[in-house]
Amino acid sequence: MAAGWFFFPAMKPEGDCLWFAMRLALPAALLALGGIGLIPKLMTFGLIFCAIGDAMGVLGSFEGQMAGFALAHICFISYFIKGIRASRPLPIVIIATTLLCLVPLVLAATKVIPQVRDLPIKIGCCIYALLLTGTVWTSIVRAFSIENGRKALPYVAAVGAILFLNSDFVLSWNRFTAHIPHASLYIMTTYYAALLLLFVGTLKKES
């Protein structure tokens, strides 16, 4: 409902205003607060940092936006990596996942990051790209290594991580490389879907 409200055109101001920042950040904030006790603390903090990143972006601080999401991905990676069982993932899974993650990294390194003029932002983009793909890598490897009564959920979280990467890749391409028609709609749709799937995919087991 919060995501639908963001897309609803009525009373939707544009520009760097606080009201629009709150509206954009509301889905992540609601998932974080509503998930207390339902999802792990690291995921809750990750969603909170996502909400902060949303708000900072609207308020005109790209550095703040990137920092917020970087902290979010540190939380996500920290959670996913704890669930990886060293004896479980097949080597083919690790190799395939690594190759999958290399594709956006190579594209970012050759097509996006060279277009960033400001050196601190360029360095930040490099670090963020590694964290973003780190979330994808750890979530996929975790999904193939985990065994429990709710085995489907880790795959749901992995799909969420992939959608997150898709959203941010399109955002960066549209910002630094070339304009993409209707980019905002695609970015926000995949981003909100990513948040929801990360939430659902990390729900705690019922006692």
Secondary structure, DSSP 8 states (H G I E B T S, - for coil): -HHHHHH--TT---SS-HHHHHHHHHHHHHHHHHTBTTB-HHHHHHHHHHHHHHHHHHTT-HHHHHHHHHHHHHHHHHHHHHT--TTSS-HHHHHHHHHHHHHHHHHIIIIIGGG--SHHHHHHHHHHHHHHHHHHHHHHHHHHH--STTTHHHHHHHHHHHHHHHHHHHHHIIIII---TTHHHHHHHHHHHHHHHHHHHT-----
